Structure formats: C-alpha cells, structure tokens
Amino acid sequence: MSHMRFARFVVALVAVLAVSVICVRPAAAHPAPFSYLDIVYRNGGIDGTLVVHTIDAAHELKIATPDTLLDPGVLAAHRDALTAVLTSRILLRGRQPLTPVWTDAEPMRAEQAVRLKFRIDGTQPGALTIDTDLFPYDPQHQTFINIYEADALRQQLIFRTDAGEYTYFAGTTQGAVEVMKVFIPSGIHHILIGPDHILFLVGLLLTGGRWKTLLSIVTAFTIGHSITLSLAALEKVNPPPAIIEPAIALSIVFVGADNLVRGNGRDLRAWVAAVFGLVHGFGFANVLREFGLPREALGWSLFSFNVGVEIGQLAVVLVVAGVLAVIRQRSERLATRVAFAGSLVVIAAGTYWFVQRVFFPGQV
C-alpha cells in the first residue's frame, strides 16, 4: 500500500469513528448513577425527600423512554408503582419497621430526575437503622443520604450495593438512651471475654489488701485506660496494635513478677495499674474502633462503653477479691501459696501472649 493510499485509509477510519461517536445516543450511558435521600427529624415525625434519575426509575417501571417521566401527568400515573418498588428497598427501623407514606412526586427537568417526598408521622426514634439498595440492577449505583434534625445536618452517608445497614443515634435524650443500650453491654462483654485484661486485674489483686487499697488500684486502672481510650477513639493518638498488644502482655508479666519480688516493700500497685492502664486503654480502643463509633453520638458512645467496661471490671474485682478474702480469713499460709501460684500462672500466660503476639501475630 502506497503512502497516499495509507493516508486515505487513516483519514477514512478516523471519519468513521467520529461519525460513530457523534451518532451514539446520549441516553445510552447512565449520566448520573446516584440517588439522594434526605431524612429530616421534624414536627414529631420524619420527613423524607428522595431524588432518583429518570433512567433508574424508567428501568424499574419498564418504560422505554425515560424522559417521558419528566411529564407531570405521566409521572403521576406511575407514582404508585414507582414508590411501591422504592418502599421495598428502603429499610427504616426504630424499635419496629417504619413505612414511609409517599405524599408527592415532581419532575426535575434540569437534572433529568424525579423528586419524591414521604412522611412518617408519630415517631422520632432515638436509634434509626437505615439500609438501602435502591437499584440493584446497576452495581455502580450509590445513594447519598443526609440526616437532619430540624435544619441542622447531623450525618452524611453513602450506600453502595455491598454496604451494610447503619444505625443513626439522634441527638436527643431518647437517642442518648439508645446509645447506652448498645454500648454499655458492649463494654461489659468486652471486658468479660478479654482474658488478658482480666488476668491483669487478677494479678493486681492476688496479694490482697484492704478494700480501700483495692479500690485505689481499680480506680487508678480506670483513670489510665479511660484517658487513652478517649484519645484513641477521638483519633488523637493511635499506636498500632502490633505495639499495643505485646505491651499488654508485658504488663501482665510485670504484675506477676512484682507480686513475687515485692515482699513487704512499698505497695506500688496503684501506680502500676495507672501506668499500664494507659496501655490497656489503647487495646479497648482497638475493639471499639472495630465495633464502630457513631460520629453524631461520639461522646455518649465513648462514655457508655467505658461505663460498661467498669461494670464488667467491678464484677471481676468483687468475685476475685471476695474469694481471696475468704481464703485469707481461713488460712494466711494458704492465701500466700495461692498468691504465689497465681502469680506464676500470670507470668506464664503473659509470656505466652507476648511470644504469640510478637512472633506469631496471625495466629489466634
């Protein structure tokens, strides 16, 4: 092929591609795979506004020409069918499922979209659980959600096809109560299933003492872990778990060793509890971060989780200290042996956890 023929071939190919691009219908591609949902706590109920693109609405209604939905008459004729589909794909739940009552539908010509409004009367749940997958036929679709209390924007969310449900806690007394119902049990659960935290406390209590002394030890531990739990949850300080978890194990070893070597020397357990409490607080924060902190109720959730930890901690202290006190009353010699043997167990467990977390971090 000559240079002239090759040039003509290239020009012809470019011309064909250009014509093809120009002739492609603009509506063939989805211009905006997004929906927008506003949820507003107002006048003793919930107002909602949902904006969906005509292409998505037309797909669900099996309408060949999406732009026909921009005609108010056509939209009115299909409103009930469209809202029935959308209602089934919007989960709103307080203490029980909430069903929106659709009140209006209007076309938005400039945006090639439809605006729908709904109302839920008679309830403003303290905890509102939300989940939505409006148009599952399009895996790229996203729903942007704004949550307001009156005119104040409180939360913004993005739901994709693979997103899980989200619980919003209202900034009301009822919302605070709902936060406490969730996070206090979570704190109790965490301390009771955390053998390293429990063993640290047990190690501090093994050598006994007056209830006032034991109370000062527990209080010091509480102050220590509360400080770092708050700092980490607020993202002020975030040491990695690869450092914190071995450090917690070392704190257990230290407590057990201190019990063996202290003898009749000065009792520094309260100081030890405060210092190592700082380390344990970061461990609590790692768990709390995985659990998920609601930004709109950060203070209440932090406080509630901490209260739960203290309740669980207090239960452990009362049981362990009570049993040790009974043993000590019956035989001081037996109590000494229990403290010695218990301290060896504490050291062994702490050492095991340290080796595991440093050299075999992937193993549970």
C-alpha positions, 0 to 999 in steps of 0.5 A: 500500500502506497503512502497516499493510499495509507493516508486515505485509509487513516483519514477514512477510519478516523471519519468513521469513528467520529461519525460513530461517536457523534451518532451514539445516543446520549441516553445510552450511558447512565449520566448520573448513577446516584440517588439522594435521600434526605431524612429530616427529624421534624414536627414529631415525625420524619420527613423524607425527600428522595431524588432518583434519575429518570433512567433508574426509575424508567428501568424499574417501571419498564418504560422505554423512554425515560424522559417521558417521566419528566411529564407531570401527568405521566409521572403521576400515573406511575407514582404508585408503582414507582414508590411501591418498588422504592418502599421495598428497598428502603429499610427504616427501623426504630424499635419496629419497621417504619413505612414511609407514606409517599405524599408527592412526586415532581419532575426535575427537568434540569437534572433529568430526575424525579423528586419524591417526598414521604412522611412518617408521622408519630415517631422520632426514634432515638436509634434509626437503622437505615439500609438501602439498595435502591437499584440493584440492577446497576452495581455502580449505583450509590445513594447519598443520604443526609440526616437532619434534625430540624435544619441542622445536618447531623450525618452524611452517608453513602450506600453502595450495593455491598454496604451494610445497614447503619444505625443513626443515634439522634441527638436527643435524650431518647437517642442518648438512651439508645446509645447506652443500650448498645454500648454499655453491654458492649463494654461489659462483654468486652471486658468479660471475654478479654482474658488478658485484661482480666488476668491483669486485674487478677494479678493486681489483686492476688496479694490482697489488701484492704478494700480501700487499697483495692479500690485505689488500684481499680480506680487508678486502672480506670483513670489510665485506660479511660484517658487513652481510650478517649484519645484513641477513639477521638483519633488523637493518638493511635499506636498500632496494635502490633505495639499495643498488644505485646505491651499488654502482655508485658504488663501482665508479666510485670504484675506477676513478677512484682507480686513475687519480688515485692515482699513487704516493700512499698505497695506500688500497685496503684501506680502500676495499674495507672501506668499500664492502664494507659496501655490497656486503654489503647487495646479497648480502643482497638475493639471499639474502633472495630465495633464502630463509633457513631460520629453524631453520638461520639461522646455518649458512645465513648462514655457508655462503653467505658461505663460498661467496661467498669461494670464488667471490671467491678464484677471481676474485682468483687468475685476475685477479691471476695474469694481471696478474702475468704481464703485469707480469713481461713488460712494466711499460709494458704492465701500466700501459696495461692498468691504465689501460684497465681502469680506464676500462672500470670507470668506464664500466660503473659509470656505466652501472649507476648511470644504469640503476639510478637512472633506469631501475630496471625495466629489466634 
